[in-house]
Amino acid sequence: MHRLLFAVFSLSAALPALALDDEAWIERHMQGVRIVEAPAPIVQRVAPKTVAIALSDLGKHIGEDVTFLLDTGRERRGTIKSVDAQNVTIVTKLHGGRAELEVPRASINSASRR
C-alpha cells in the first residue's frame, strides 16, 4: 500500500515538470518556423461566352449545347438531338437523369450556344 501511495505521489510531483518540458519543446520548435501571411488570391468570375445562333441554322448545330429563350420568357437548355420543320428535339438534364424535349420552333425567340 505504501508503494502505491509513493508511486502516485511521485507521479503527481513529476507532472508539472513534464508539462514544462513539453512547453520548452514547443517553444524551440516554433522558433524555427516562419509564418508568412500572403494575401488571398483574387478570383474574378468571367461570364461564359455565348454565341447567338440564327434560328434558320439550328440544323447545323446538332450535338451542341444550346440555350433557347422561349416566347413565354422561360429558358430551355440542352443538347440538340434533331431539328425538323416544326420542332427542335433537345436532350436535357431533368431530375437527376436525362430527358428528350421537343421544343416547338414557333415558340423559340432566340438561341445561343456556349
N, C-alpha and C positions, 0 to 999 in steps of 0.2 A: 504494500500500500504506500509505504514511504517512497519507494522508487517511482511509482506512478505520479505522486504529487510533485516529486522533484523534476520529473520529465515535463510535466505541464508547466511548472513554474519557470523552468529554463527555456522552454519554447516561447512562453509569453514574454520573457525578457529579451529574447533574440528577435522577435518580430519587428520592433521599431528599427533595429539595426539593418535588417534585411530590406525594409522599405527605403531606408536611406541609400542602400546600395543600388536599388532599382532607380531611384531618383538621380543618383550620380551617373549611372549608366545612360539614362535617357538624356541627361544634360550633355554628356560627352558626345553622344550620338547626334544630337541636334546641332551641335556646334559645327559639324562637318556638312550640314545640309543647308543649301542656299535656296531660299524660297523667292522665286521671281514671279511677280504678278504681271501677266500680259493682258492687254485689253481683249475683250471678247471680239471675235470676228464679226464684221458687219455682213449680214445676209440680206441681199437685195432680191426681192422676188420679181421675176420678169414674167409678164403675161405671155402665155403661149401665142405663137404667131398663127394667125388664122388667115386662110386664103379663100376669098369668095369664089363660089362655083356658079357658073351660069346654069340655070335650070334646064336649058336645052342640052347641056353637056353632061348630065348626070350619068349617062350610059358609059362615058369614058372613065368614070371613077369607081367602077366596080372593084370591090375588095379594099377600098379606102375607108378610113374612119371619117364620118361626117356629122355635122350638126345641122338640123333643119329648124328654122323658125316658122311655126305654123300660123295660119290666119287667126287662130284663137289666142295667140300670144304664148303658147306652150313651145317648149323645145323638145326635140327628139334627137337622141344621139345613138349612133351605131355604125356598123359596117355595111356598106351597100352590098346586097347579095344579087339583086336583079332589078332591072328597070324595064317597064313596058309603057304603053301609051297612057294607061290610067293610073298605075301605082308604081311606087318605089318600095321594094322589099328590103328591109334592113334587119340585121341581127344585132340585138341589143342585150345588155345585162339587165336582168329582171329578177328580183327576189333571190339573189344568190346563184342564179342559173342564167341561161340564155333563152331568148325568145325571138321569134321572127315576127316582125310587124310590117303590115302593108300600110304605107302612108300614101293617101291619095295625092297625086301630083297637083291637083287643083287647090289643095289646102296648104301647099308649101309656098311661103312668102320669099324665103331666102335659104341658101345652102352655103355652108363653108366647111373647109377641112383644115386639120392641123398638120 
